[in-house]
Amino acid sequence: MRPIVTILFICFTLNLSAKTVIDMAGRTVEIPEEIEKILPYDSKTSILLYPLLNDKMVAAAMLPGKKNYQFISSQYASIPEVDVKNIEEVFSVAPQLIFAGFYDKNENKESVLKLGARLSIPVVFIDLSIDNLDQTYIFLGKLFHKEVESKKYVSFLNDLYYQIDSLKKVTPAIKATAYYTLGTTGLLTDPSGSKHTEVFDFLNIPNAAKVDIPSGGHAQVNMEQVLMWNPDYIFTASFKGNSSAFLSITKDSKWKSIHAVQKGNVYQVPGKPFAWFDHPPSINRIPGAIWLCQLFYGQSETDTRTSIIQFYKLFYNYELTPAEYLSLFN
């Protein structure tokens, strides 16, 4: 098997010409002059690249447990998935370039850089922060000479950012707190500053969870902590194939004294084709931000529905019907 891998390596790393670019992490990277085959390092990067660069994606990174994609173009599901940690799988799709998303320029990038060095494939970093997605599509548009194609994504995001800024200016500071929980217990959460709850930070919504940001995964808390935080809103999401805690939170007596439960402010976060808050935290958080504008800033349901349907059409290449839109919240 080893000789075959070596042959593949020689075939796709020989470049007749190259150019130098500065990626969004500020790194100087030498890349091929003509790029026709790209590979995202992880699922959150796959989702961001898909709208603009699906014609160049030789594969998508694996999204654990997600095999039935709904409300997204069938083209996405047809893109083969590879395990980027499996060297032979990566060689089999012969990428010229690996893209990896980040949220903070200072975050540890060692694993993807080691992979790129091992494969002799250049790595380009792009920004996945929810408030910089327009800049990311501008960067990708210029890099691939797709400025015209990227304009519609940039325009949508710019309009959204402007709308959110306008809502913030005319709305008094939000005092109601929000608690986000994944899985069946209601006790797995993320505090302010986590990429998993960046939608709250982006909209200046106070995060009820007062715990340290976990180094990996999510923070495990106890019922006493949740009772003490007493959130005004609770958002639940399924996790690793398990259902969300929505039913247990709304029916179990130990939750009944919490403000969110008393006021009927417990919500299940829509998750088709990808969760609106995270998992993976990528462009799929934009519908979540739009929805939260309705819940916290008084945006009309009509404006919310119009914007989210437009998002699905632009970024997922899917025309949501009115019935399908409503089903997202069931």
Secondary structure in CASP SS format (residue, H / E / C, confidence):
PFRMAT SS
TARGET T0000
AUTHOR 0000-0000-0000
METHOD secondary structure of the structure
MODEL  1
M C 1.00
R H 1.00
P H 1.00
I H 1.00
V H 1.00
T H 1.00
I H 1.00
L H 1.00
F H 1.00
I H 1.00
C H 1.00
F H 1.00
T H 1.00
L C 1.00
N C 1.00
L C 1.00
S C 1.00
A E 1.00
K E 1.00
T E 1.00
V E 1.00
I E 1.00
D C 1.00
M C 1.00
A C 1.00
G C 1.00
R C 1.00
T E 1.00
V E 1.00
E E 1.00
I E 1.00
P E 1.00
E C 1.00
E C 1.00
I C 1.00
E C 1.00
K C 1.00
I E 1.00
L E 1.00
P E 1.00
Y C 1.00
D C 1.00
S H 1.00
K H 1.00
T H 1.00
S H 1.00
I H 1.00
L H 1.00
L H 1.00
Y H 1.00
P H 1.00
L H 1.00
L H 1.00
N C 1.00
D C 1.00
K C 1.00
M E 1.00
V C 1.00
A C 1.00
A E 1.00
A E 1.00
M C 1.00
L C 1.00
P C 1.00
G C 1.00
K C 1.00
K C 1.00
N C 1.00
Y C 1.00
Q C 1.00
F C 1.00
I C 1.00
S C 1.00
S H 1.00
Q H 1.00
Y H 1.00
A H 1.00
S H 1.00
I C 1.00
P C 1.00
E E 1.00
V E 1.00
D C 1.00
V C 1.00
K C 1.00
N C 1.00
I H 1.00
E H 1.00
E H 1.00
V H 1.00
F H 1.00
S H 1.00
V H 1.00
A C 1.00
P C 1.00
Q C 1.00
L E 1.00
I E 1.00
F E 1.00
A E 1.00
G E 1.00
F E 1.00
Y C 1.00
D C 1.00
K C 1.00
N C 1.00
E C 1.00
N C 1.00
K C 1.00
E H 1.00
S H 1.00
V H 1.00
L H 1.00
K H 1.00
L H 1.00
G H 1.00
A H 1.00
R H 1.00
L H 1.00
S C 1.00
I C 1.00
P C 1.00
V E 1.00
V E 1.00
F E 1.00
I E 1.00
D E 1.00
L C 1.00
S C 1.00
I C 1.00
D C 1.00
N C 1.00
L H 1.00
D H 1.00
Q H 1.00
T H 1.00
Y H 1.00
I H 1.00
F H 1.00
L H 1.00
G H 1.00
K H 1.00
L H 1.00
F C 1.00
H C 1.00
K C 1.00
E H 1.00
V H 1.00
E H 1.00
S H 1.00
K H 1.00
K H 1.00
Y H 1.00
V H 1.00
S H 1.00
F H 1.00
L H 1.00
N H 1.00
D H 1.00
L H 1.00
Y H 1.00
Y H 1.00
Q H 1.00
I H 1.00
D H 1.00
S H 1.00
L H 1.00
K H 1.00
K H 1.00
V H 1.00
T C 1.00
P C 1.00
A C 1.00
I C 1.00
K C 1.00
A C 1.00
T C 1.00
A E 1.00
Y E 1.00
Y E 1.00
T E 1.00
L E 1.00
G C 1.00
T C 1.00
T C 1.00
G C 1.00
L C 1.00
L E 1.00
T E 1.00
D C 1.00
P C 1.00
S C 1.00
G C 1.00
S C 1.00
K H 1.00
H H 1.00
T H 1.00
E H 1.00
V H 1.00
F H 1.00
D H 1.00
F H 1.00
L C 1.00
N C 1.00
I C 1.00
P C 1.00
N E 1.00
A C 1.00
A C 1.00
K C 1.00
V C 1.00
D C 1.00
I C 1.00
P C 1.00
S C 1.00
G C 1.00
G C 1.00
H C 1.00
A E 1.00
Q E 1.00
V C 1.00
N C 1.00
M H 1.00
E H 1.00
Q H 1.00
V H 1.00
L H 1.00
M H 1.00
W H 1.00
N C 1.00
P C 1.00
D C 1.00
Y E 1.00
I E 1.00
F E 1.00
T E 1.00
A E 1.00
S C 1.00
F E 1.00
K C 1.00
G C 1.00
N E 1.00
S C 1.00
S C 1.00
A C 1.00
F H 1.00
L H 1.00
S H 1.00
I H 1.00
T H 1.00
K H 1.00
D C 1.00
S H 1.00
K H 1.00
W H 1.00
K C 1.00
S C 1.00
I C 1.00
H H 1.00
A H 1.00
V H 1.00
Q H 1.00
K C 1.00
G C 1.00
N C 1.00
V E 1.00
Y E 1.00
Q E 1.00
V C 1.00
P C 1.00
G C 1.00
K C 1.00
P C 1.00
F C 1.00
A C 1.00
W C 1.00
F C 1.00
D C 1.00
H C 1.00
P C 1.00
P C 1.00
S C 1.00
I C 1.00
N C 1.00
R H 1.00
I H 1.00
P H 1.00
G H 1.00
A H 1.00
I H 1.00
W H 1.00
L H 1.00
C H 1.00
Q H 1.00
L H 1.00
F H 1.00
Y H 1.00
G C 1.00
Q C 1.00
S C 1.00
E H 1.00
T H 1.00
D H 1.00
T H 1.00
R H 1.00
T H 1.00
S H 1.00
I H 1.00
I H 1.00
Q H 1.00
F H 1.00
Y H 1.00
K H 1.00
L H 1.00
F H 1.00
Y C 1.00
N C 1.00
Y C 1.00
E C 1.00
L C 1.00
T C 1.00
P H 1.00
A H 1.00
E H 1.00
Y H 1.00
L H 1.00
S H 1.00
L C 1.00
F C 1.00
N C 1.00
END
